[in-house]
Amino acid sequence: MAQPKIIAVVGSTGAQGGGLVKAILADPAGGFAARAITRDVNSDKARALAALGAEVVAADVDDEKSLERAFAGAYGAYCVTFYWAHFKPEKEIAEARNMASAAKAAGVSHVIWSTLEDTRTIVPPDSMPTLMDKYKVPHFDAKGESDRFFREAGLVMTYLYASYYWDNLIYFGAGPTAGPDGVLQFTLPTAGEKMAGVAAEDIGKVAYGIFKAGSKYQGQKVGVAGEHLTGAEMAAKLTRALGREVRHNAMTPEAYRALGFPGADDLGNMFQFYRDYAGPLNSLRDVARSRELNPALQSFDAWLARNKDKIPNV
């Protein structure tokens, strides 16, 4: 019997990587084994993955050599960065460079890089504020700029484009909040345009589907989405799930940028990008293809049924 192909997963204790590790472990006959890469192999999340059957390996995305050791012998690698841990695009770019170099040195056969559009190549320069002297949507642009490291390394790649996490309603303060009249308001500054959204765990499950498909998606861009919804449609679904009225607060991106919390300007620009380029963004983030790769793909209603009690303030 052939040995399972090892998939080395960066960010294994996070939403995307954790989803991939669990998808591999849930399919013992699938021909793959999960190598969970984490800074702290003794963390509760790392121990939980080990208990499920993952090989847990220590490495640091800031240390290229540690990544090379962690990738050694792996067929595939899942590479992801997390901008919101530090708010530093240059750090994200350096981490991506390390992952690409390490994957090349380790001889990885197929790399999935969790990326986003470099909005600076798409939006007119004067359409939104420039941030940090050279970015439009920093947490998009740093990932998009970093595509070149994987391309220049000559790696066999799939570029995976995530969507807006519905989990932000739980963990990122994006859930409904009471308005001046006490009625819950859900803020989504995308006017009447539909925006691609997804359950974070489904991103990793789609990635597993890509690895299982062999060469089919190599060299391609694959977007992930569970559903395309307007803010008003999301508010209506929240109303039904929560049993309380939820109104859509159609704030403008300009007003959102002015809220002043850390990252508000970045997110305001992001929502403007989603609004102004809804067609091409949603076209890439194809729901039908996402479901083909992950038959258990959740709709927003399905995600709410599982998670409504976790949303704060409701």
C-alpha positions in Angstrom: 0.0 0.0 0.0 1.4 3.4 -1.0 2.5 5.8 1.7 0.2 8.8 2.2 1.4 12.0 0.6 2.3 14.5 3.3 0.6 17.9 3.2 2.6 20.5 5.3 0.2 23.1 6.6 1.3 26.5 7.7 -1.1 28.2 10.0 -2.4 24.8 11.2 -3.9 26.2 14.4 -5.7 29.0 12.5 -9.0 29.1 10.6 -7.8 28.2 7.1 -4.9 25.8 8.0 -6.9 24.2 10.7 -9.7 23.5 8.3 -7.3 21.8 5.9 -5.7 19.7 8.6 -9.1 18.5 9.9 -10.3 17.8 6.4 -7.2 15.5 5.7 -7.7 13.7 9.1 -11.4 13.2 8.4 -10.5 11.3 5.2 -8.2 8.5 6.3 -8.6 6.7 3.0 -7.8 9.8 0.9 -4.2 9.1 0.4 -2.9 12.2 2.4 -1.4 12.8 5.8 -1.4 16.1 7.7 1.7 17.7 9.0 0.6 20.6 11.2 3.2 23.4 11.3 3.0 25.7 14.3 5.3 27.9 16.4 4.2 26.3 19.6 3.7 22.5 19.5 2.6 22.6 23.1 -0.4 24.9 22.6 -3.8 23.6 23.3 -4.8 23.8 19.6 -1.6 22.0 18.5 -2.2 19.3 21.1 -5.7 18.9 19.9 -4.5 18.4 16.3 -2.0 15.8 17.5 -4.7 14.0 19.4 -6.7 13.8 16.1 -3.8 12.2 14.4 -1.8 15.0 12.8 2.0 15.1 12.8 2.8 18.4 14.7 6.0 20.1 13.7 7.6 23.3 15.1 8.5 26.0 12.6 8.4 29.8 12.4 7.3 31.7 9.3 10.0 34.3 10.1 12.7 31.6 10.0 13.2 30.2 6.5 15.4 27.3 7.5 12.9 26.1 10.1 10.2 26.1 7.3 12.6 24.2 5.0 13.0 21.5 7.7 9.2 21.4 8.2 8.5 21.0 4.5 11.1 18.3 4.0 9.6 15.1 2.5 6.2 16.8 2.0 4.3 16.4 -1.3 2.3 19.5 -0.8 2.4 22.7 1.3 -0.3 25.1 2.2 1.0 28.6 2.8 -0.9 31.3 4.5 -0.1 34.6 6.4 -2.2 36.4 9.0 -2.0 40.2 8.5 -4.3 41.0 11.5 -1.8 39.6 14.0 0.6 42.5 13.3 -0.9 45.0 10.8 2.5 45.0 8.9 2.4 44.4 5.1 6.2 44.2 4.9 6.2 41.4 7.5 3.6 39.5 5.5 5.7 39.9 2.4 8.8 38.6 4.1 6.9 35.6 5.5 5.7 34.8 2.0 9.2 35.0 0.6 10.4 32.6 3.3 7.7 30.1 2.5 8.3 30.2 -1.2 12.1 29.8 -0.7 11.6 27.0 1.8 9.2 25.1 -0.5 11.6 25.4 -3.4 14.5 24.1 -1.3 12.5 21.2 0.1 11.4 20.1 -3.3 7.6 20.4 -2.6 5.6 19.2 -5.6 2.4 21.3 -5.2 2.0 24.5 -3.2 -1.3 26.2 -2.5 -0.7 29.9 -1.6 -3.6 31.7 0.1 -3.6 35.0 -1.6 -5.7 38.0 -2.5 -5.7 40.6 -5.2 -3.1 43.4 -5.3 -5.7 46.1 -5.5 -3.1 48.7 -6.7 -3.1 46.9 -10.1 -6.8 47.3 -10.4 -8.2 50.5 -8.8 -7.5 54.0 -10.2 -4.9 55.7 -8.0 -7.3 58.5 -6.9 -10.3 56.2 -6.2 -9.4 55.7 -2.5 -6.9 56.9 0.0 -3.3 55.5 -0.1 -2.3 53.9 3.1 1.1 53.4 4.7 2.5 55.5 1.8 2.0 52.8 -0.9 -1.0 50.5 -0.3 -4.7 50.7 -1.1 -5.9 47.7 0.8 -2.8 46.6 2.7 -4.0 43.1 3.8 -4.8 42.4 0.1 -1.9 44.1 -1.6 0.8 42.4 0.5 -0.5 39.0 -0.4 -1.0 39.9 -4.1 2.5 41.4 -4.3 3.9 38.2 -2.8 2.6 36.0 -5.6 5.8 36.7 -7.5 8.0 34.9 -4.9 6.2 31.6 -5.6 6.1 32.3 -9.4 9.8 33.2 -9.5 10.7 30.1 -7.5 9.3 28.0 -10.3 7.0 26.1 -7.9 3.9 24.2 -9.1 1.2 26.4 -7.7 -2.4 26.9 -7.1 -3.4 30.5 -6.0 -6.3 30.3 -3.6 -8.4 33.4 -3.2 -10.4 33.6 0.1 -13.6 35.6 0.6 -15.0 37.6 3.5 -15.1 35.3 6.6 -18.6 35.0 8.1 -16.7 34.2 11.2 -15.9 37.9 11.5 -19.3 38.3 12.9 -18.1 36.3 15.9 -14.4 37.1 16.3 -13.8 40.5 14.6 -16.6 42.7 15.9 -18.5 42.6 12.6 -21.7 41.2 14.0 -25.0 43.2 14.5 -25.0 45.9 17.2 -27.8 47.9 18.7 -28.6 51.2 17.0 -29.9 54.3 18.7 -33.4 52.9 18.8 -32.2 49.5 20.1 -32.8 47.7 16.9 -29.9 45.6 15.7 -27.9 46.9 12.8 -25.6 45.0 10.5 -23.0 47.2 8.8 -21.7 46.2 5.4 -20.5 49.2 3.3 -21.0 47.6 -0.1 -24.2 49.4 -1.1 -26.5 47.0 -3.1 -23.7 44.9 -4.5 -23.3 41.2 -3.6 -20.1 40.3 -1.8 -18.6 36.8 -1.6 -18.5 35.3 1.8 -17.5 32.0 3.3 -17.2 29.9 6.5 -13.5 30.1 7.3 -13.2 26.3 7.8 -14.5 25.7 4.3 -11.4 27.4 2.8 -9.3 24.6 4.1 -11.7 22.0 2.9 -11.6 23.5 -0.6 -7.8 23.4 -0.4 -8.0 19.7 0.4 -10.2 19.2 -2.7 -7.6 20.9 -4.8 -4.8 18.6 -3.5 -7.1 15.6 -4.1 -7.7 16.7 -7.7 -4.0 16.2 -8.5 -2.8 18.3 -11.4 -6.3 19.7 -12.4 -5.9 23.0 -10.5 -2.2 23.4 -10.8 -1.2 26.7 -12.3 -4.7 28.1 -11.7 -6.4 30.8 -9.6 -9.2 29.3 -7.5 -11.6 31.5 -5.5 -13.6 30.3 -2.6 -17.1 31.4 -1.7 -20.1 29.8 0.1 -22.5 32.4 -1.1 -22.7 35.9 -2.8 -25.0 38.2 -0.7 -25.8 41.9 -0.4 -25.8 43.5 3.1 -29.6 43.6 3.0 -29.8 39.9 2.2 -27.4 39.1 5.1 -29.4 41.2 7.4 -32.6 39.4 6.4 -30.9 36.0 7.1 -29.6 37.2 10.4 -33.2 38.3 11.3 -34.6 34.9 10.6 -31.7 33.1 12.4 -31.7 35.3 15.5 -35.4 35.8 15.8 -34.8 39.5 16.2 -35.0 42.3 13.6 -31.6 43.1 12.0 -31.4 46.1 9.7 -28.7 46.6 7.1 -26.7 49.7 7.9 -25.6 50.8 4.4 -22.7 52.9 5.6 -20.4 54.3 3.0 -16.8 53.2 2.8 -15.8 56.8 3.5 -17.8 56.7 6.8 -16.3 53.3 7.6 -12.8 54.6 7.2 -13.6 57.4 9.6 -14.6 55.1 12.4 -11.0 55.2 13.6 -10.4 51.7 15.1 -7.2 49.9 14.1 -7.5 48.8 10.5 -10.7 50.8 9.8 -9.1 52.6 6.9 -7.8 49.3 5.4 -11.3 47.7 5.8 -13.1 50.7 4.4 -10.9 50.5 1.3 -11.6 46.8 1.1 -15.4 47.3 1.2 -15.1 49.9 -1.5 -13.1 47.4 -3.6 -15.7 44.7 -3.0 -18.4 47.3 -4.0 -16.8 48.7 -7.1 -15.4 45.4 -8.5 -18.1 43.0 -7.4 -18.5 41.4 -10.8 -14.9 40.2 -11.3 -14.3 39.4 -7.7 -17.5 37.3 -7.4 -16.8 35.6 -10.8 -13.4 34.4 -9.5 -15.0 33.2 -6.2 -17.3 30.7 -7.8 -19.7 29.0 -5.5 -20.4 26.0 -7.7 -16.7 25.2 -8.1 -16.2 25.7 -4.4 -19.0 23.1 -3.8 -17.4 20.7 -6.3 -14.2 20.9 -4.3 -15.9 20.8 -0.9 -19.3 19.0 -1.1 -20.0 20.0 2.5 -19.7 23.7 1.6 -21.9 25.8 3.9 -24.3 28.5 2.9 -24.8 31.6 5.1 -28.0 30.1 6.5 -26.2 26.8 7.3 -23.4 28.7 8.9 -25.8 30.8 11.0 -27.7 27.6 12.2 -24.4 26.3 13.6 -23.0 29.6 14.9 -25.8 32.1 15.8 -25.4 31.6 19.5 -21.7 32.6 19.3 -22.4 36.0 17.8 -21.9 38.6 20.5 -24.5 41.1 21.6 -27.5 39.2 20.1 
